[in-house]
Amino acid sequence: MKAITLKTPGGVEQLSFVEVEKPNIQDGEILIKVKAISINPVDVKSRAGHGVFNHTKIEEGIPLILGWDVSGIVEESKSPLFRAGDEVFGMVNFPGLGKTYAEYVAAPANQVALKPENISHEAAAAGSLVGLTAWQALVTNAHIQKGQKVLIHAAAGGVGHIAVQIAKYLGATVIGTSSAKNREFVLGLGANGHIDYHNYDWTNHPREFDFVLDTIGGDNIDNSLEVTKEGGSIISIPSGLNESVVEKAKLKGVKGSFILAHSDGENMKEIANLMKKGIIKPHIFHVYPFTEMAQAHLQVESGRTVGKVVVVL
């Protein structure tokens, strides 16, 4: 089968098109014929030798196949959960090796969900990692309640634009940050308000938020704590991982934490249901063919992607 391997950490020139053996599946696994892959910042960082590459010490597997988000058709099943012909999607083996940059992927059946018939493979792949990250932050960890006020940073980005939609579904009042040019996009997601993050004076903003989702890290954590209510909470995800968020938050009377999303088939079913109902709508910025994986990586690496980048086979 065709696959893309990473020879050594570095630039996109380290991605190589190769022919490898189709994976053999074990009990509890399914073999997915890949239709679409989603590219995330963690793909780019791992390719460069950071992100999950360091987190899981996957360098021992060089050359390796990157990728986690996938949507496709079950070709073979050794699980009672799915049968050949089922259309499925999910985030595979995160934060380990998902190996989705390939024509076929072996996946634990309990990590994926049936793809709704009214959702394309491209949209399904686009909603996997970002959907799980937003769900696990807002629902599993923060327990967002109706009537709370929520701030979503980078609300036009991958995780951010899904988080806005989930927070609105949960009944929160949502404010999203982005550049001024993406204001209408953020409001179009359902956000109640928008903040242009360029030169914004956070110190004079009231401490009004019950919860803040920070996908940026660094100084942005300090800015977020300036506007979080005493007794509120802030979650930083690893794209802006900063362990000091816990101590900094404590000094402000705020609960601070950081999370690393993980593969979870039950959570994927929740995402699938919300996508089927049109409550979550992943925005696809651009679709690339498999042969243009390098260009897809460069687009994500640019930091100027609104929504998601998808690769199709």
C-alpha positions as a Python dict, from the first residue, in 0.01 Angstrom:
ca = {
    (1, 'M'): (0, 0, 0),
    (2, 'K'): (102, 364, -39),
    (3, 'A'): (215, 545, 275),
    (4, 'I'): (409, 852, 381),
    (5, 'T'): (692, 799, 626),
    (6, 'L'): (907, 1037, 828),
    (7, 'K'): (1275, 954, 777),
    (8, 'T'): (1401, 1179, 1053),
    (9, 'P'): (1259, 1482, 1239),
    (10, 'G'): (1278, 1802, 1036),
    (11, 'G'): (1108, 1989, 754),
    (12, 'V'): (855, 1862, 504),
    (13, 'E'): (1138, 1727, 289),
    (14, 'Q'): (1166, 1446, 545),
    (15, 'L'): (825, 1311, 440),
    (16, 'S'): (871, 1026, 191),
    (17, 'F'): (624, 839, -30),
    (18, 'V'): (684, 466, 5),
    (19, 'E'): (523, 127, -56),
    (20, 'V'): (473, -79, 260),
    (21, 'E'): (283, -391, 359),
    (22, 'K'): (-84, -355, 440),
    (23, 'P'): (-125, -382, 821),
    (24, 'N'): (-241, -708, 977),
    (25, 'I'): (-512, -651, 1236),
    (26, 'Q'): (-533, -812, 1579),
    (27, 'D'): (-836, -912, 1785),
    (28, 'G'): (-1038, -602, 1869),
    (29, 'E'): (-911, -411, 1566),
    (30, 'I'): (-1050, -308, 1229),
    (31, 'L'): (-874, -241, 900),
    (32, 'I'): (-983, 93, 753),
    (33, 'K'): (-950, 181, 385),
    (34, 'V'): (-866, 549, 420),
    (35, 'K'): (-1073, 813, 243),
    (36, 'A'): (-968, 1130, 429),
    (37, 'I'): (-710, 1243, 681),
    (38, 'S'): (-705, 1561, 887),
    (39, 'I'): (-379, 1748, 952),
    (40, 'N'): (-336, 1910, 1293),
    (41, 'P'): (-69, 2127, 1456),
    (42, 'V'): (45, 1817, 1648),
    (43, 'D'): (125, 1650, 1312),
    (44, 'V'): (349, 1941, 1218),
    (45, 'K'): (517, 1958, 1558),
    (46, 'S'): (573, 1583, 1569),
    (47, 'R'): (722, 1589, 1219),
    (48, 'A'): (969, 1851, 1344),
    (49, 'G'): (1065, 1634, 1643),
    (50, 'H'): (843, 1798, 1904),
    (51, 'G'): (483, 1739, 2018),
    (52, 'V'): (389, 1374, 2048),
    (53, 'F'): (726, 1275, 1904),
    (54, 'N'): (888, 1364, 2236),
    (55, 'H'): (587, 1286, 2451),
    (56, 'T'): (578, 917, 2358),
    (57, 'K'): (940, 865, 2252),
    (58, 'I'): (815, 744, 1914),
    (59, 'E'): (1154, 823, 1765),
    (60, 'E'): (1235, 460, 1838),
    (61, 'G'): (1012, 372, 1543),
    (62, 'I'): (1194, 581, 1278),
    (63, 'P'): (1110, 575, 992),
    (64, 'L'): (750, 611, 1106),
    (65, 'I'): (406, 686, 969),
    (66, 'L'): (248, 996, 1123),
    (67, 'G'): (-119, 1090, 1145),
    (68, 'W'): (-414, 1035, 1381),
    (69, 'D'): (-737, 1164, 1227),
    (70, 'V'): (-900, 932, 976),
    (71, 'S'): (-1228, 860, 802),
    (72, 'G'): (-1282, 562, 578),
    (73, 'I'): (-1448, 226, 515),
    (74, 'V'): (-1398, -91, 718),
    (75, 'E'): (-1237, -352, 494),
    (76, 'E'): (-1184, -618, 763),
    (77, 'S'): (-1301, -650, 1122),
    (78, 'K'): (-1193, -859, 1418),
    (79, 'S'): (-1435, -682, 1650),
    (80, 'P'): (-1809, -722, 1708),
    (81, 'L'): (-1840, -341, 1703),
    (82, 'F'): (-1807, -306, 1325),
    (83, 'R'): (-1830, -510, 1008),
    (84, 'A'): (-1685, -481, 660),
    (85, 'G'): (-1847, -196, 467),
    (86, 'D'): (-1914, 26, 770),
    (87, 'E'): (-1804, 387, 731),
    (88, 'V'): (-1613, 499, 1040),
    (89, 'F'): (-1406, 790, 1165),
    (90, 'G'): (-1199, 886, 1465),
    (91, 'M'): (-865, 973, 1617),
    (92, 'V'): (-649, 662, 1632),
    (93, 'N'): (-402, 567, 1908),
    (94, 'F'): (-346, 924, 2028),
    (95, 'P'): (-105, 1010, 2187),
    (96, 'G'): (80, 708, 2049),
    (97, 'L'): (125, 629, 1679),
    (98, 'G'): (-192, 642, 1469),
    (99, 'K'): (-20, 577, 1134),
    (100, 'T'): (-301, 729, 928),
    (101, 'Y'): (-81, 867, 647),
    (102, 'A'): (-149, 551, 449),
    (103, 'E'): (-403, 376, 225),
    (104, 'Y'): (-498, 142, 509),
    (105, 'V'): (-499, 187, 886),
    (106, 'A'): (-526, -73, 1161),
    (107, 'A'): (-734, 82, 1440),
    (108, 'P'): (-868, -35, 1776),
    (109, 'A'): (-1241, -66, 1715),
    (110, 'N'): (-1320, 99, 2049),
    (111, 'Q'): (-1152, 423, 1937),
    (112, 'V'): (-1372, 506, 1637),
    (113, 'A'): (-1741, 567, 1564),
    (114, 'L'): (-1978, 515, 1275),
    (115, 'K'): (-1969, 808, 1036),
    (116, 'P'): (-2311, 969, 999),
    (117, 'E'): (-2447, 919, 647),
    (118, 'N'): (-2509, 1292, 604),
    (119, 'I'): (-2144, 1380, 682),
    (120, 'S'): (-1865, 1357, 423),
    (121, 'H'): (-1542, 1170, 491),
    (122, 'E'): (-1362, 1504, 471),
    (123, 'A'): (-1581, 1662, 740),
    (124, 'A'): (-1561, 1350, 958),
    (125, 'A'): (-1181, 1345, 950),
    (126, 'A'): (-1174, 1720, 1017),
    (127, 'G'): (-1387, 1683, 1328),
    (128, 'S'): (-1200, 1403, 1503),
    (129, 'L'): (-899, 1529, 1703),
    (130, 'V'): (-1039, 1879, 1742),
    (131, 'G'): (-1380, 1743, 1838),
    (132, 'L'): (-1234, 1512, 2101),
    (133, 'T'): (-1008, 1784, 2238),
    (134, 'A'): (-1292, 2034, 2271),
    (135, 'W'): (-1531, 1773, 2415),
    (136, 'Q'): (-1283, 1642, 2670),
    (137, 'A'): (-1193, 1998, 2777),
    (138, 'L'): (-1544, 2143, 2799),
    (139, 'V'): (-1751, 1841, 2901),
    (140, 'T'): (-1525, 1582, 3063),
    (141, 'N'): (-1300, 1823, 3255),
    (142, 'A'): (-1468, 2164, 3287),
    (143, 'H'): (-1829, 2039, 3312),
    (144, 'I'): (-1961, 2353, 3142),
    (145, 'Q'): (-2313, 2439, 3255),
    (146, 'K'): (-2594, 2637, 3099),
    (147, 'G'): (-2565, 3007, 3176),
    (148, 'Q'): (-2189, 3011, 3234),
    (149, 'K'): (-1968, 3258, 3051),
    (150, 'V'): (-1689, 3101, 2848),
    (151, 'L'): (-1387, 3246, 2666),
    (152, 'I'): (-1243, 3047, 2376),
    (153, 'H'): (-901, 3160, 2253),
    (154, 'A'): (-805, 3115, 1886),
    (155, 'A'): (-1173, 3064, 1811),
    (156, 'A'): (-1114, 3052, 1435),
    (157, 'G'): (-861, 2768, 1469),
    (158, 'G'): (-914, 2393, 1462),
    (159, 'V'): (-996, 2323, 1827),
    (160, 'G'): (-1131, 2672, 1887),
    (161, 'H'): (-1400, 2674, 1619),
    (162, 'I'): (-1535, 2339, 1740),
    (163, 'A'): (-1514, 2447, 2106),
    (164, 'V'): (-1731, 2752, 2032),
    (165, 'Q'): (-1999, 2528, 1884),
    (166, 'I'): (-1990, 2278, 2171),
    (167, 'A'): (-1997, 2552, 2436),
    (168, 'K'): (-2302, 2706, 2269),
    (169, 'Y'): (-2469, 2363, 2258),
    (170, 'L'): (-2406, 2333, 2633),
    (171, 'G'): (-2588, 2661, 2689),
    (172, 'A'): (-2294, 2887, 2767),
    (173, 'T'): (-2248, 3250, 2669),
    (174, 'V'): (-1940, 3234, 2447),
    (175, 'I'): (-1679, 3496, 2362),
    (176, 'G'): (-1415, 3404, 2105),
    (177, 'T'): (-1080, 3561, 2028),
    (178, 'S'): (-922, 3586, 1683),
    (179, 'S'): (-776, 3846, 1451),
    (180, 'A'): (-1016, 4116, 1332),
    (181, 'K'): (-1039, 3961, 984),
    (182, 'N'): (-1194, 3645, 1132),
    (183, 'R'): (-1449, 3826, 1349),
    (184, 'E'): (-1748, 3742, 1130),
    (185, 'F'): (-1640, 3379, 1103),
    (186, 'V'): (-1626, 3347, 1483),
    (187, 'L'): (-1962, 3515, 1529),
    (188, 'G'): (-2102, 3293, 1256),
    (189, 'L'): (-2010, 2989, 1466),
    (190, 'G'): (-2256, 3112, 1728),
    (191, 'A'): (-2025, 3313, 1952),
    (192, 'N'): (-2204, 3587, 2146),
    (193, 'G'): (-1907, 3821, 2122),
    (194, 'H'): (-1561, 3863, 1975),
    (195, 'I'): (-1227, 4000, 2096),
    (196, 'D'): (-951, 4100, 1855),
    (197, 'Y'): (-644, 3968, 2035),
    (198, 'H'): (-408, 4219, 1871),
    (199, 'N'): (-291, 4463, 2141),
    (200, 'Y'): (-598, 4391, 2355),
    (201, 'D'): (-586, 4536, 2707),
    (202, 'W'): (-666, 4231, 2916),
    (203, 'T'): (-583, 4402, 3246),
    (204, 'N'): (-885, 4632, 3212),
    (205, 'H'): (-1127, 4356, 3113),
    (206, 'P'): (-1353, 4246, 3401),
    (207, 'R'): (-1298, 3909, 3567),
    (208, 'E'): (-1619, 3769, 3422),
    (209, 'F'): (-1545, 3426, 3274),
    (210, 'D'): (-1637, 3103, 3447),
    (211, 'F'): (-1413, 2910, 3212),
    (212, 'V'): (-1133, 2987, 2965),
    (213, 'L'): (-1001, 2746, 2702),
    (214, 'D'): (-646, 2844, 2610),
    (215, 'T'): (-495, 2682, 2302),
    (216, 'I'): (-200, 2920, 2280),
    (217, 'G'): (-5, 2916, 2607),
    (218, 'G'): (281, 3146, 2703),
    (219, 'D'): (175, 3499, 2796),
    (220, 'N'): (-177, 3413, 2694),
    (221, 'I'): (-218, 3214, 3015),
    (222, 'D'): (-149, 3530, 3217),
    (223, 'N'): (-398, 3724, 3003),
    (224, 'S'): (-658, 3455, 3057),
    (225, 'L'): (-615, 3458, 3433),
    (226, 'E'): (-677, 3834, 3434),
    (227, 'V'): (-1033, 3777, 3311),
    (228, 'T'): (-1129, 3453, 3489),
    (229, 'K'): (-1360, 3476, 3789),
    (230, 'E'): (-1233, 3374, 4128),
    (231, 'G'): (-1349, 3015, 4159),
    (232, 'G'): (-1350, 2976, 3781),
    (233, 'S'): (-1126, 2751, 3577),
    (234, 'I'): (-882, 2758, 3286),
    (235, 'I'): (-759, 2470, 3074),
    (236, 'S'): (-449, 2492, 2856),
    (237, 'I'): (-407, 2226, 2588),
    (238, 'P'): (-63, 2099, 2480),
    (239, 'S'): (-40, 2319, 2171),
    (240, 'G'): (40, 2582, 2433),
    (241, 'L'): (151, 2348, 2710),
    (242, 'N'): (271, 2537, 3015),
    (243, 'E'): (276, 2348, 3343),
    (244, 'S'): (297, 2673, 3539),
    (245, 'V'): (-71, 2732, 3460),
    (246, 'V'): (-163, 2532, 3772),
    (247, 'E'): (42, 2746, 4013),
    (248, 'K'): (-36, 3075, 3840),
    (249, 'A'): (-407, 3000, 3852),
    (250, 'K'): (-395, 2904, 4220),
    (251, 'L'): (-258, 3247, 4307),
    (252, 'K'): (-563, 3403, 4137),
    (253, 'G'): (-812, 3174, 4311),
    (254, 'V'): (-869, 2989, 3985),
    (255, 'K'): (-849, 2618, 3903),
    (256, 'G'): (-583, 2573, 3635),
    (257, 'S'): (-504, 2256, 3444),
    (258, 'F'): (-376, 2128, 3113),
    (259, 'I'): (-504, 1831, 2919),
    (260, 'L'): (-382, 1596, 2650),
    (261, 'A'): (-666, 1461, 2441),
    (262, 'H'): (-689, 1085, 2410),
    (263, 'S'): (-860, 843, 2172),
    (264, 'D'): (-1205, 742, 2298),
    (265, 'G'): (-1475, 571, 2097),
    (266, 'E'): (-1755, 670, 2335),
    (267, 'N'): (-1659, 1037, 2303),
    (268, 'M'): (-1643, 992, 1925),
    (269, 'K'): (-2004, 870, 1931),
    (270, 'E'): (-2100, 1196, 2103),
    (271, 'I'): (-1916, 1395, 1836),
    (272, 'A'): (-2078, 1186, 1561),
    (273, 'N'): (-2425, 1253, 1703),
    (274, 'L'): (-2365, 1628, 1721),
    (275, 'M'): (-2229, 1632, 1366),
    (276, 'K'): (-2527, 1432, 1241),
    (277, 'K'): (-2763, 1689, 1396),
    (278, 'G'): (-2567, 1982, 1251),
    (279, 'I'): (-2470, 2111, 1595),
    (280, 'I'): (-2102, 2067, 1514),
    (281, 'K'): (-1994, 2171, 1164),
    (282, 'P'): (-1618, 2142, 1101),
    (283, 'H'): (-1498, 2419, 871),
    (284, 'I'): (-1264, 2289, 602),
    (285, 'F'): (-1013, 2553, 495),
    (286, 'H'): (-856, 2349, 216),
    (287, 'V'): (-850, 1992, 83),
    (288, 'Y'): (-524, 1853, -57),
    (289, 'P'): (-460, 1528, -245),
    (290, 'F'): (-239, 1271, -71),
    (291, 'T'): (47, 1363, -305),
    (292, 'E'): (48, 1716, -161),
    (293, 'M'): (97, 1622, 205),
    (294, 'A'): (395, 1861, 228),
    (295, 'Q'): (178, 2155, 119),
    (296, 'A'): (-86, 2055, 375),
    (297, 'H'): (180, 2058, 649),
    (298, 'L'): (309, 2397, 536),
    (299, 'Q'): (-42, 2541, 545),
    (300, 'V'): (-99, 2425, 902),
    (301, 'E'): (250, 2540, 997),
    (302, 'S'): (172, 2890, 866),
    (303, 'G'): (-66, 2949, 1159),
    (304, 'R'): (-313, 3113, 920),
    (305, 'T'): (-560, 2830, 880),
    (306, 'V'): (-924, 2901, 956),
    (307, 'G'): (-1075, 2572, 1066),
    (308, 'K'): (-911, 2256, 933),
    (309, 'V'): (-686, 2122, 658),
    (310, 'V'): (-783, 1785, 509),
    (311, 'V'): (-598, 1537, 285),
    (312, 'V'): (-789, 1290, 66),
    (313, 'L'): (-683, 959, -87),
}
